[in-house]
């Protein structure tokens, strides 16, 4: 998949397009992307996604913005896996926030991306003060020669599938519910970096994934499986949170103790699949107390894996 930062002045080819944040690429997103790629193949055109960075809610109200389900890199990997040919990452800033809806249609959709057919969610609004809507896009399509289709909301067991619903499930530690909405277990991917080696000193070395400025959508201790190190997944136990016993800096980190793993994996890109919650993150009175709890967590995770009906 090709990834472009910004929008060209004039597209080099027509495109079948969809627009959205696609946080988490849940089942509703997947259904929309299936329509997109099917139409693109039928017309012999690229399937194109236009997404925004940062999320508009992060721009307008950073303190109240929801936790991201996926980093930009993770989102791009998921879009690639869904068959998208090109993704344009449009920086959401003051200029874009103030752009009139009609200008967005003419400059971005018609000239910049040369849309031939457009799929949007049924609640999509755009332009300054969110003045653009489906009716405006239909009228523009008639004028400029592109089709417009609205993707209705997808329901799963009577529930609207949305990124907000996934966040709520994760915040409630309901991993099964989140997995039903996503179509897969929730996961986080990232590069393994050097940490402070506290886990090693405690006898439980960990692979550390920095969360950068990201606020995680879930916290606590989990039984996990990890891909990206070998041809098969490696099982382990993970803590995601601010590590209150080890530090007071308040920065989130994902740490994974891998069962039976004896090699360094610094620099590797891994994906951590969250399969079962063991407990909430909490502060212990000493590192010795933390060591004892990690031993208990590890035993509980191994027991949970041993009782699963199939390899994970």
WOCORNOR-V535380 format. One record per pair of residues at least 6 apart in sequence whose C-alpha atoms are under 6 Angstrom apart, sorted by the first residue. I is the first residue (numbers start at 1). J is the second residue. D is the distance in whole Angstrom. If there is no record, write none. Layout:
I/J/D + I/J/D
//
This chain:
1/80/6 + 1/85/5 + 1/86/5 + 2/86/5 + 3/86/6 + 3/87/5 + 4/88/5 + 5/88/6 + 5/89/5 + 6/89/6 + 6/90/5 + 7/112/6 + 8/112/5 + 9/112/5 + 10/111/5 + 10/112/5 + 11/112/5 + 11/113/5 + 11/114/6 + 14/114/5 + 14/115/6 + 14/116/6 + 15/45/6 + 15/46/5 + 15/115/5 + 15/116/6 + 16/40/6 + 16/47/5 + 16/48/6 + 16/115/6 + 16/116/6 + 16/117/5 + 16/118/6 + 17/48/5 + 17/49/6 + 17/118/5 + 18/49/5 + 18/118/6 + 18/119/5 + 18/120/6 + 19/49/6 + 19/50/5 + 19/51/6 + 20/51/5 + 21/51/5 + 23/69/6 + 24/69/5 + 24/70/5 + 26/182/4 + 27/181/6 + 27/182/5 + 27/183/6 + 28/154/5 + 28/161/6 + 37/47/5 + 40/46/6 + 40/47/5 + 46/85/6 + 47/84/5 + 47/85/5 + 48/85/6 + 48/86/5 + 48/87/6 + 49/87/5 + 50/87/6 + 50/88/5 + 51/89/5 + 52/89/6 + 52/90/5 + 52/91/6 + 52/92/6 + 53/91/5 + 53/92/6 + 54/92/6 + 57/65/6 + 58/65/5 + 67/215/5 + 67/216/6 + 67/217/5 + 97/128/6 + 98/128/5 + 99/127/6 + 99/128/5 + 100/127/5 + 100/128/5 + 101/127/4 + 101/132/5 + 109/115/6 + 116/146/5 + 117/146/5 + 117/147/4 + 117/148/6 + 118/148/5 + 119/148/6 + 119/149/5 + 119/150/6 + 120/150/5 + 120/151/6 + 121/150/6 + 121/151/5 + 122/150/5 + 122/151/6 + 122/152/5 + 125/132/5 + 125/133/5 + 126/132/5 + 138/148/6 + 141/147/6 + 154/160/6 + 154/161/6 + 155/161/6 + 161/181/6 + 166/178/5 + 169/178/5 + 170/218/5 + 171/218/6 + 179/185/5 + 186/273/6 + 186/274/6 + 187/272/5 + 187/273/4 + 187/274/6 + 188/271/6 + 188/272/5 + 189/270/6 + 189/271/4 + 190/209/6 + 190/269/5 + 190/270/6 + 191/209/6 + 191/267/6 + 191/268/5 + 191/269/4 + 192/207/6 + 192/208/5 + 192/209/5 + 192/266/5 + 192/267/5 + 192/268/5 + 193/208/6 + 193/266/5 + 199/205/5 + 199/206/6 + 202/291/6 + 205/257/6 + 206/255/6 + 206/256/5 + 206/257/4 + 207/255/6 + 207/256/5 + 208/254/6 + 208/255/5 + 209/254/5 + 210/253/5 + 211/252/6 + 211/253/5 + 219/240/5 + 219/241/5 + 220/239/6 + 220/240/6 + 220/279/6 + 220/280/4 + 220/281/4 + 221/238/6 + 221/239/4 + 221/278/5 + 221/279/5 + 222/237/6 + 222/238/5 + 222/276/5 + 222/277/4 + 222/278/5 + 223/237/5 + 223/275/6 + 223/276/5 + 223/301/5 + 224/235/6 + 224/236/5 + 224/237/6 + 224/273/5 + 224/274/5 + 224/275/5 + 225/233/6 + 225/234/6 + 225/235/4 + 225/272/6 + 225/273/5 + 226/233/5 + 226/234/5 + 226/271/6 + 226/272/5 + 227/233/5 + 227/270/6 + 227/271/5 + 228/270/5 + 235/259/6 + 236/257/5 + 236/258/4 + 236/259/5 + 237/256/6 + 237/257/5 + 238/255/5 + 238/256/4 + 239/254/6 + 239/255/5 + 240/253/6 + 240/254/4 + 241/252/5 + 241/253/6 + 242/250/5 + 242/251/5 + 242/252/4 + 244/283/5 + 245/283/5 + 245/284/6 + 284/290/6
//
